[in-house]
Amino acid sequence: MRIVESTDQAALEMLKERKIDFSAIVEAMQPIVREVKKEGDAAIKRWTKQFDKRECLSIAVLEERRQAAKLQVSPTLKEALTIAKENIMKFHWNQLPKEWWVEILPGIQAGQLVRPLERVGCYIPGGRYPLVSTVLMTVLPAIIAGVKEIVVCTPKASLEILFACELCGVDKIFEVGGAMAIAAMAYGTETIPKVDKIVGPGNLYVSAAKKIVYGDVGIDCLAGPSEVVIIADEDANPYYIAADLLAQAEHDVTSMALCITPSRKLGAEVISAVEKRLESLPTKKTAKVALEARGAIILVSSLEEAFAVSNFLAPEHLEIHMEDAISWLKCVENAGSIFLGKYAPEAAGDYASGPNHVIPTGGFAAAQSGLSVKDFIKTPTVQYLSEEGLRLIAPTIIALSEAEGLAGHAESIKVRMKC
């Protein structure tokens, strides 16, 4: 890790400019998406053999495997997933929008309806270990929204993934990953149904495929390398901060882990603690590369400046290590998920504190929010006008439509008003 002064604008710009240029990857993924769209299951099996070095004998996970997972997963993991599910459900129930009506004028009623999507596809990444938490984070908001059918695609349907799917009530599971899975869910194949929206994180190839199919199907966001910014005052615990920086850095060699503080002493203590803890970390190799490339202590003149720098970076995760952390919320403008106080590590949000862990990266927290129940619903508007109501706004409609050169619009009002 290195120390960066907040006055070093070039260094801050480099940290901010972490959006990914997908152009080359999109070009490489185009043939896969095109072939899956055209050839269906045959293309999935061909590309799976080439990339995953395995024969794709059965794309759909059979019911026997799903049931077997219930018996073979450890009681400890079952209990952990059950508790996490309860907490995630409790949080996401509060995101469900309500239907409403309002009287605009006498004889004019308008409102908003709430309707779930028909079918969604959740992508669960493979990687070194089964990401069971991502099953919960993508499927449970869809369940609360009332989605009719939920399908899951994953490159490796481990026992843990299958149990999590059973726990959450997934309808169909397909053992296919990468761009093949995204294309299959976007366009449908003989085995995999076409969905209305695809959600869930993935590597750059998955994100590139989502970028290609967007417009033919809805998507959530394009996931990039994970990131955390920790704002800390001089009284913060350097060991807690170091542990949280390493927890982020171990995700991937491209992860970003920053601590912003006005205390040079704390910055030095954090670097020392990181170096000591890094040696015993099983994921040391990955974390070390990440910290060397995108790990830093950013020194600022005040806590106010710390929040200004954080808002400039718009991080995926923001931790505030101060006793009165909640009072500083008013200073937060751009962050995907916020963790208040020294006992709120980012890892809590990854698994079990309730909020979703599918959050915008790469600075997109300045314009987007994390995955929520609202991603799985539509809110069509509705309006009722009586004769009296239409008469009240007829002059307004006629004047505006004629100003825009749309005579037919004006006539549709005049014919009713006999004017």
Protein Blocks (a to p, Z undefined) as FASTA:
>chain_A
ZZddfklmmlmmmmmmmcccfklmmmmmmmmmmmmmmnommlmmmmmmmmnopacfblba
cfklmmmmmmmpcfklmmmmmmmmmmmmmmmmmmpccdddddfbghiacdddddddfbdc
ddddebjbdcfklmmmmmmmmmmnopabdcdddfblcfklmmmmmmnopabdcddehjll
mmmmmnopaklccdfbdcddddfklmmmmmmmgojaccfbdcddddddddddfkbcfklm
mmmmmmmmmmpmkbccddddfbfklmmmmmmmmmmmmmmpmklmmmmmmmmmmgccdddf
bfklmmmmmmmnopabdcdddfklmmmmmmpmbdfbdcedjklcfklmmmmnopacbdce
ehlmmmpccddfklmcccdddddddfklmmmmmmmmmmmmmmnopaklmmmmmmmnoZZ
